[in-house]
């Protein structure tokens, strides 16, 4: 194996764990947006009404 470095499985596992954390974070953010969408829509409506005056 001249000139080649052996693949470190720790790096691959770290990448997989990071990808899993990103998926969980995206799922949580998506769920929060869904849960809060009526509130956000109401706030947006108030802002539009205020700016329309």
C-alpha positions in Angstrom: 0.0 0.0 0.0 2.6 2.4 -1.0 1.4 6.1 -1.1 -2.1 5.2 0.1 -3.6 5.8 3.4 -5.9 3.2 4.9 -9.6 4.3 5.2 -10.5 5.2 8.7 -13.9 3.8 9.6 -14.2 6.3 12.4 -14.5 9.1 9.9 -17.2 7.3 8.0 -19.1 6.6 11.2 -18.8 10.3 12.2 -20.2 11.3 8.9 -23.1 8.9 9.2 -23.9 10.2 12.7 -23.7 13.8 11.5 -26.1 13.0 8.6 -28.5 11.4 11.1 -28.4 14.5 13.4 -29.1 16.7 10.3 -32.1 14.6 9.4 -33.4 14.7 12.9 -32.9 18.5 13.0 -34.7 19.0 9.7 -37.6 16.8 10.9 -37.9 18.9 14.1 -37.8 22.2 12.2 -40.4 20.9 9.8 -42.6 19.8 12.6 -42.2 23.2 14.4 -43.2 25.0 11.2 -46.2 22.8 10.7 -47.3 23.3 14.4 -46.8 27.1 14.3 -48.1 27.7 10.7 -51.5 29.1 11.9 -49.7 31.5 14.2 -47.2 32.5 11.5 -50.1 33.0 9.0 -51.9 35.2 11.5 -48.8 37.3 12.1 -48.2 37.6 8.4 -51.8 38.7 7.9 -51.5 41.4 10.6 -48.3 42.7 9.0 -49.9 42.9 5.5 -53.0 44.6 7.0 -50.7 47.1 8.8 -48.7 47.8 5.7 -51.8 48.3 3.6 -53.0 51.2 5.6 
